[in-house]
Amino acid sequence: MEPRPGIKNAIMDVVRAKVRRGSRILLRSADNGTTEISEQALSSLIRSAAAAIPGVHSRRCRIEIRSAAASVADEDHPTGTTGTSTNAGPRLIINLRVAAAPGIVIPRTVEALRHEISNAIPASVGIGAGTVNITVEDLYDV
């Protein structure tokens, strides 16, 4: 008894789609209202970006959200800098765990994945991706 093709991916999509939407990230604020995105929606966007890279299966995605002001205060600044940021939006720290196909060049593939995520987030939601940490935690059979 073999399941039909794609059933495992369909099950994993359901498992990843939590009922709880997670934290909300403020994208824009104006006099007539705000625009926010849920952490879960942003995780879905990151997983879609990961799906565009051959040889990588995304697993767990965690997103830390820090205000730009808090991020600037936490960072070390070289002598002579003020510690101010030109980006007043949120600072994201993305922690993505992936499984890789055997035989790929992991450093090159992870860098391509980081680049894909760093481009997908601003193109889709208009904020910077921030820090993208990727952990290859397993190999999968192709």
N, C-alpha and C positions, 0 to 999 in steps of 0.2 A: 504494500500500500504506500504509494508515493503521493504526497500532496501536490496539488496543481502548482505550476510555476508562479512564483511571486507571493505565495501564501505566507511564508515566513516574514517577508518585508511588510506585508499588510498587517500581520499580527504585531510586529515591532512598532509600526506607526501608531497603532491603537494604544500600545503600552506606553509609548512616549508622550502621548497626548493626555496630560493630566487634566483632571477636572479643575483643579486649582490653577489659575492663570499666573500665579507668582506676582512678583513686584511689578509695578508699573514704572515705565521710564518716560519722563517728560520730554517730548520732542520739540514742541513749540508752545509758547504762551502769548496770548494776545488779549486785548481788551474784551473781545467777544467770546473768549473761551480758551481751552487748552487742547493740545493733541498729545495723546500718550500711546505707548505700545506696551503690551504685556511682555514679561520675561519669556513666557511660553511661546508667543508669536515670534519673538526675536530668535529663540532657540530653533524654531522651525526654519527660519530664514538661514541660519548658520548651517543646519543639516542639509538644506537644499544646496547651499554653496559647496559643502563637502561632497555631495553626490555628483557634482560636476568633475571631480578629480578621480581619474581611474586608479584603482588599486587601494582605495580607502573606503572604509565603512565607518560612519560616525556612530558613536555610542553615547556616553553621557555628556551633557553640555550644561555647565554652570556659568552663570553670569553674575558678576559683582557690579554693583552700580554705586559710583561715588560722584558726588558733586564736584565740579571743577575746582571750587574753592577748597574743599576738603582735600582733594588730590594734591593741589599745589602746596598746601600746608604740610602734608605728609612727606613730600619729596625733598631730597637734598638738592640745594642749588649752589652752583659754583659762586665763588666770591665775585661780587659786582653785579649779580642779577637780583631782580626784585622779587622773584617768585610769583609774579602775576601771569595769568594765562590769557591768551587772546580768544580762547574758546570757552564761552560761558556755559556750554551744554554739559551733560553728564559725561563722566569718564567711565568707560566700560573696561572690565577685565574679564575676558572670555577664557574659560578653561574647558577645552574640548578633549575628550578621550576618544581615540579611534583604534580600529583594527586595520592592519595593513595586509596586502596580498604578499605572499612570498615572492621574492625575486625583484621587487621594486627597489629603487634606490631611495631609502627612507628619508635622508636629509633633503634631497631635492624635491621629493613628493610632499613632505611636510611644509617646505618653503612655498611650493605652489599652492597648497591648501591655505596657508596663512595669507598669501596674496589674494586668493579668491575671496576669502572671508572679509579681508580689509577693504576690498572693492565693493562687495555685495551690500554691506551694511549702509555705507553712505549713499549708494545708488538707490537703495530701496526706502530708507527711512530718514536720510538726511543728517545723521550724526556720525561722528568718527567711530571706528571700531575700537580704538584704544589698544590695549595689550591683548594679544592673542596667544595664549599658552596652549600647546598641543602635546598630548602624551600618547605615544603609540604603546598600547598596553597588551596587544595580542596580534597574532597572525591568523588569517582565515584561509580556508581552502577556496581556490577559485574554480 
